[in-house]
Amino acid sequence: MTLLDSDPRHDHGPPRAPRSGVARFVASPVGVVVAAVAAVFALDAAGTDDGPGLCLFRRCTGGYCPGCGMTRSARHLTRGQFGAAWSDHPWLVLLAVQVVVAGAVYGVVRWIGTQVEWRRVVTPLAVINVVLLIGIWVARLVDGSIPRFF
């Protein structure tokens, strides 16, 4: 034991066991995307307009939320039907492209060993995506591609 080991300022609790390869993968951005695609495959919801379904917004308001059509769009994307995915919800297709590009950038950054302040990148992208999602929702309400509820 060294003097540094006995110094309470350097005591960070008991040593943690290293995470397994599966735990590291699930916690990675690629693991999150794989889990989301697996969830879409597992659910494979039909996405009908027969009732309120699982959407809390629709249950509370009777109208269509900004994400209306995203489950169907995700199902089409996982099947390679990009045109159908775009018509069900264009934002999800744009988001899928962003995820692919972000995964590539993340892989390159990790490969070359550069440190990146990810918060400075993710925060503006999140704001842009929220504005884009709401803008697409309003445009779909105006052009009639989803019914108005008011």
Backbone bond lengths (Angstrom), bond angles and torsions (degrees), N, CA, C in turn:
res aa  C-N    CA-C-N  psi(-1)  N-CA   C-N-CA  omega(-1)  CA-C   N-CA-C  phi
1 M - - - 1.444 - - 1.522 108.19 -
2 T 1.301 115.91 132.49 1.456 120.88 179.41 1.513 109.57 -97.64
3 L 1.296 116.02 170.38 1.454 121.36 177.86 1.523 110.61 -61.80
4 L 1.316 117.28 -36.12 1.455 121.77 178.88 1.521 111.03 -64.08
5 D 1.340 117.55 -37.93 1.458 121.08 -179.89 1.517 112.19 -66.19
6 S 1.310 117.61 -31.82 1.465 120.03 -177.95 1.524 113.07 -88.07
7 D 1.322 118.52 -7.22 1.453 122.20 -179.77 1.528 109.53 -74.30
8 P 1.351 119.12 121.65 1.470 120.75 -177.15 1.527 113.19 -63.75
9 R 1.322 119.10 -22.31 1.461 120.38 178.78 1.520 111.37 -68.31
10 H 1.313 118.08 -21.13 1.449 121.79 -178.68 1.522 112.46 -103.83
11 D 1.333 116.29 7.59 1.458 119.99 179.59 1.522 109.09 -87.33
12 H 1.288 116.56 111.67 1.460 121.83 -179.18 1.514 111.14 -107.15
13 G 1.303 117.37 28.08 1.455 121.14 179.47 1.511 111.08 88.22
14 P 1.308 115.58 -174.54 1.466 119.00 -178.86 1.525 110.30 -67.07
15 P 1.308 116.19 150.84 1.464 118.23 179.80 1.521 110.37 -63.75
16 R 1.318 115.43 139.19 1.465 120.99 179.63 1.510 109.47 -90.21
17 A 1.313 114.47 142.30 1.457 119.06 177.09 1.528 108.47 -70.88
18 P 1.309 117.20 142.21 1.470 118.24 178.32 1.523 110.16 -64.43
19 R 1.331 115.21 144.25 1.466 120.11 179.18 1.514 109.78 -71.95
20 S 1.315 114.41 147.22 1.457 119.21 178.04 1.524 109.44 -71.35
21 G 1.314 115.94 168.31 1.466 120.49 178.34 1.511 111.81 -62.02
22 V 1.335 117.47 -36.08 1.463 121.04 179.11 1.528 110.02 -66.26
23 A 1.324 117.57 -44.20 1.465 120.53 -179.69 1.521 111.05 -64.05
24 R 1.325 117.57 -39.41 1.470 120.35 177.55 1.515 110.66 -65.19
25 F 1.347 117.40 -40.10 1.460 121.05 -179.88 1.516 111.30 -65.65
26 V 1.329 117.53 -45.43 1.465 121.51 -178.53 1.518 110.60 -63.37
27 A 1.326 117.82 -34.25 1.462 121.46 -179.52 1.528 112.64 -81.12
28 S 1.320 118.28 -9.52 1.460 120.95 -178.73 1.525 110.56 -82.11
29 P 1.336 118.36 161.31 1.465 120.60 176.94 1.523 112.49 -58.49
30 V 1.309 117.72 -37.39 1.465 120.35 178.60 1.522 109.84 -65.53
31 G 1.324 117.21 -40.30 1.460 121.00 178.53 1.516 112.58 -62.03
32 V 1.324 116.68 -37.56 1.468 120.78 177.93 1.526 110.18 -64.69
33 V 1.329 117.15 -43.87 1.467 120.81 178.90 1.527 110.42 -64.07
34 V 1.329 116.73 -43.94 1.463 120.13 178.95 1.524 110.56 -61.24
35 A 1.338 116.93 -41.04 1.473 120.60 178.43 1.526 110.96 -63.77
36 A 1.335 117.19 -39.94 1.469 120.04 179.25 1.523 111.27 -65.58
37 V 1.326 116.88 -43.10 1.472 120.08 178.37 1.526 110.03 -65.22
38 A 1.323 117.04 -39.85 1.468 120.45 178.29 1.523 110.62 -63.10
39 A 1.334 117.10 -38.01 1.465 120.28 178.43 1.524 110.66 -64.81
40 V 1.338 116.90 -40.67 1.474 120.02 177.97 1.522 109.95 -63.38
41 F 1.331 116.87 -43.75 1.467 119.59 177.95 1.526 110.86 -62.68
42 A 1.323 117.06 -40.51 1.464 120.47 -176.92 1.520 111.03 -68.37
43 L 1.325 116.65 -41.48 1.460 119.82 -177.77 1.521 111.88 -78.91
44 D 1.341 115.80 -48.64 1.464 123.20 -179.06 1.523 111.35 40.73
45 A 1.336 114.92 52.60 1.460 121.33 -176.17 1.520 111.08 -64.62
46 A 1.312 115.90 143.89 1.465 121.26 -178.93 1.521 111.48 -72.57
47 G 1.328 118.20 -30.40 1.456 120.80 176.86 1.506 114.14 65.84
48 T 1.317 117.95 57.67 1.457 120.88 179.71 1.518 110.19 -94.30
49 D 1.324 116.14 166.52 1.460 121.60 175.92 1.520 111.12 -101.34
50 D 1.337 117.94 21.84 1.463 122.08 -177.19 1.517 113.27 -72.99
51 G 1.289 118.98 -20.22 1.454 120.61 -177.52 1.509 110.44 -166.76
52 P 1.340 116.41 -177.27 1.450 119.96 -175.42 1.522 114.17 -68.44
53 G 1.316 119.06 -23.30 1.461 120.61 179.09 1.514 112.31 61.96
54 L 1.317 116.49 -143.63 1.455 121.61 -176.65 1.525 113.70 -92.66
55 C 1.309 118.20 -10.22 1.461 121.45 -174.16 1.525 110.74 -70.05
56 L 1.322 116.30 116.42 1.457 121.47 -179.99 1.524 111.28 -64.75
57 F 1.330 117.42 -38.44 1.463 121.46 178.55 1.526 110.18 -59.79
58 R 1.324 115.88 -46.08 1.469 119.66 -179.21 1.521 111.15 -67.86
59 R 1.318 117.14 -37.44 1.467 120.36 178.17 1.531 111.12 -63.40
60 C 1.319 116.54 -38.30 1.477 120.29 -176.71 1.522 112.87 -82.24
61 T 1.334 118.07 -36.26 1.460 120.46 -173.03 1.521 113.54 -109.48
62 G 1.312 117.36 -21.09 1.458 120.74 -174.40 1.522 112.25 80.36
63 G 1.332 117.16 -3.16 1.460 121.53 -178.41 1.512 111.70 -103.08
64 Y 1.307 114.33 -174.54 1.453 121.36 -177.31 1.521 110.08 -101.06
65 C 1.317 116.36 132.04 1.463 121.65 -175.75 1.529 110.81 -82.91
66 P 1.336 116.87 171.02 1.468 119.49 177.52 1.527 112.73 -60.21
67 G 1.320 117.98 -23.99 1.456 121.08 -178.52 1.511 113.83 -96.19
68 C 1.339 117.36 10.11 1.462 120.56 -177.67 1.524 110.55 -58.41
69 G 1.321 116.24 122.28 1.459 122.07 -179.97 1.516 114.10 99.95
70 M 1.336 117.88 -4.56 1.460 119.53 -176.49 1.523 112.93 -69.47
71 T 1.329 118.36 -34.72 1.469 119.58 177.99 1.518 110.15 -65.46
72 R 1.326 116.45 -44.70 1.476 119.77 177.25 1.528 110.24 -63.44
73 S 1.330 116.21 -40.83 1.460 120.54 179.26 1.530 110.50 -62.38
74 A 1.322 117.00 -42.77 1.471 120.68 179.09 1.525 110.60 -63.60
75 R 1.313 115.86 -39.86 1.464 119.44 178.78 1.530 110.06 -62.92
76 H 1.333 117.11 -42.71 1.465 120.49 178.64 1.537 111.15 -65.17
77 L 1.337 116.65 -39.78 1.465 119.29 178.71 1.517 111.53 -61.51
78 T 1.335 116.77 -42.67 1.461 118.95 -179.20 1.524 112.21 -67.12
79 R 1.312 116.70 -18.02 1.469 121.24 178.01 1.525 112.18 -99.10
80 G 1.342 116.84 0.83 1.456 120.38 178.66 1.514 114.12 80.24
81 Q 1.319 118.38 14.96 1.465 122.91 -179.45 1.533 108.81 -95.72
82 F 1.324 115.87 78.46 1.460 120.84 -171.30 1.524 112.94 -69.47
83 G 1.315 118.65 -37.07 1.466 121.13 178.20 1.520 111.64 -63.80
84 A 1.336 116.61 -43.95 1.463 120.81 178.04 1.526 110.30 -66.21
85 A 1.319 116.75 -38.26 1.467 120.18 177.79 1.527 110.35 -62.84
86 W 1.337 116.83 -42.09 1.461 121.06 179.47 1.527 110.64 -63.53
87 S 1.324 117.67 -41.94 1.467 119.27 -178.05 1.528 111.85 -71.61
88 D 1.335 118.00 -29.92 1.468 119.78 177.69 1.523 111.56 -73.53
89 H 1.321 117.78 -43.47 1.468 120.78 175.17 1.523 109.14 -164.72
90 P 1.339 118.06 104.64 1.469 120.87 -176.04 1.523 114.10 -63.62
91 W 1.331 117.34 -29.59 1.466 119.62 -177.27 1.518 111.31 -62.45
92 L 1.317 117.76 -36.88 1.456 119.63 -178.39 1.530 111.08 -66.38
93 V 1.311 117.36 -35.31 1.468 120.46 176.73 1.531 109.34 -65.66
94 L 1.336 116.45 -44.01 1.465 120.24 177.32 1.529 110.97 -62.24
95 L 1.323 116.49 -40.26 1.458 120.93 178.36 1.529 110.86 -65.53
96 A 1.328 117.39 -39.18 1.466 120.69 178.47 1.526 110.52 -62.23
97 V 1.327 116.95 -40.59 1.468 120.49 177.31 1.528 109.62 -63.02
98 Q 1.329 116.84 -42.69 1.463 120.31 178.64 1.524 111.31 -61.80
99 V 1.330 116.85 -40.28 1.465 120.89 -179.36 1.533 110.07 -65.05
100 V 1.326 117.48 -41.66 1.465 120.76 178.68 1.530 110.22 -63.76
101 V 1.328 116.83 -45.95 1.466 120.65 179.46 1.529 110.32 -64.42
102 A 1.340 117.01 -43.74 1.465 120.82 -179.86 1.527 110.80 -63.36
103 G 1.330 116.82 -39.05 1.460 119.47 177.45 1.514 112.02 -63.80
104 A 1.324 116.41 -40.15 1.467 120.22 177.94 1.523 110.80 -65.39
105 V 1.330 116.56 -45.13 1.468 120.60 179.25 1.523 110.21 -62.62
106 Y 1.335 116.68 -44.14 1.465 121.02 179.20 1.532 110.44 -60.08
107 G 1.332 116.44 -42.88 1.454 119.91 179.43 1.518 112.12 -63.84
108 V 1.319 117.38 -42.62 1.468 121.01 178.85 1.517 110.66 -65.05
109 V 1.331 116.49 -43.57 1.469 120.17 -179.58 1.527 110.27 -62.62
110 R 1.330 117.22 -42.35 1.468 120.35 178.07 1.529 110.81 -66.33
111 W 1.329 116.70 -38.04 1.458 121.33 -177.32 1.531 111.54 -66.07
112 I 1.350 115.90 -42.16 1.468 118.14 -179.38 1.520 112.23 -85.42
113 G 1.335 117.29 -9.56 1.458 120.99 174.23 1.516 115.34 79.40
114 T 1.302 117.48 23.75 1.461 121.41 179.64 1.527 109.84 -83.64
115 Q 1.306 116.38 144.69 1.461 121.64 174.87 1.527 108.80 -91.66
116 V 1.316 116.64 132.24 1.458 121.69 -179.06 1.516 108.49 -128.17
117 E 1.309 116.61 138.13 1.468 122.28 173.99 1.528 106.28 -83.39
118 W 1.334 116.91 89.17 1.463 122.36 -172.86 1.512 112.50 -62.79
119 R 1.324 117.78 -30.61 1.467 120.46 179.86 1.527 111.10 -60.40
120 R 1.313 116.91 -34.18 1.468 120.60 179.84 1.518 112.12 -70.32
121 V 1.321 117.22 -20.33 1.459 121.86 178.98 1.529 110.71 -94.50
122 V 1.330 115.74 -44.48 1.462 120.96 -172.91 1.528 112.05 -71.39
123 T 1.316 118.65 -39.41 1.470 121.07 -176.02 1.530 112.37 -60.92
124 P 1.340 119.92 -51.29 1.473 118.10 177.74 1.526 112.69 -62.85
125 L 1.333 117.62 -36.59 1.459 120.04 177.67 1.524 111.74 -64.32
126 A 1.322 116.53 -38.33 1.467 119.82 178.23 1.523 110.44 -64.13
127 V 1.325 117.20 -43.76 1.471 120.97 179.28 1.529 110.02 -63.16
128 I 1.320 116.71 -45.43 1.469 120.66 178.96 1.527 110.19 -59.89
129 N 1.327 117.40 -41.96 1.464 120.45 -179.06 1.523 112.59 -67.42
130 V 1.318 118.25 -37.14 1.468 120.13 177.10 1.524 110.13 -65.10
131 V 1.329 117.11 -44.81 1.470 121.01 178.26 1.528 109.80 -62.70
132 L 1.321 117.22 -42.67 1.461 121.58 178.90 1.528 111.42 -63.42
133 L 1.329 117.40 -42.92 1.462 121.44 179.26 1.524 111.18 -61.16
134 I 1.314 117.13 -45.87 1.469 120.65 179.81 1.530 110.39 -68.53
135 G 1.327 117.22 -38.56 1.467 120.39 177.21 1.521 111.93 -62.55
136 I 1.315 117.24 -42.42 1.472 120.85 177.65 1.524 110.19 -64.99
137 W 1.324 117.17 -40.00 1.466 121.32 178.66 1.531 110.42 -59.83
138 V 1.337 116.37 -48.88 1.469 120.64 -179.92 1.527 109.97 -62.79
139 A 1.323 117.58 -42.92 1.471 120.48 179.10 1.529 110.92 -62.47
140 R 1.330 117.38 -39.57 1.467 120.55 178.62 1.527 111.25 -68.24
141 L 1.339 117.22 -34.90 1.465 119.93 176.14 1.525 110.41 -66.89
142 V 1.337 116.89 -41.71 1.460 121.41 -177.96 1.523 111.22 -68.02
143 D 1.345 117.02 -44.68 1.471 118.20 -176.95 1.539 113.50 -82.31
144 G 1.318 116.81 -3.70 1.466 120.37 174.74 1.509 115.01 83.80
145 S 1.335 118.44 9.96 1.462 118.61 179.37 1.521 111.90 -73.40
146 I 1.328 118.22 -17.80 1.462 121.94 165.19 1.536 106.37 -130.76
147 P 1.320 118.48 143.27 1.468 120.25 -175.86 1.530 111.64 -66.57
148 R 1.313 114.90 147.69 1.467 121.44 173.20 1.502 108.76 -80.08
149 F 1.319 115.89 152.66 1.453 119.01 179.63 1.528 111.50 -118.94
150 F 1.296 117.31 6.17 1.469 118.57 -179.66 1.495 110.62 -120.10
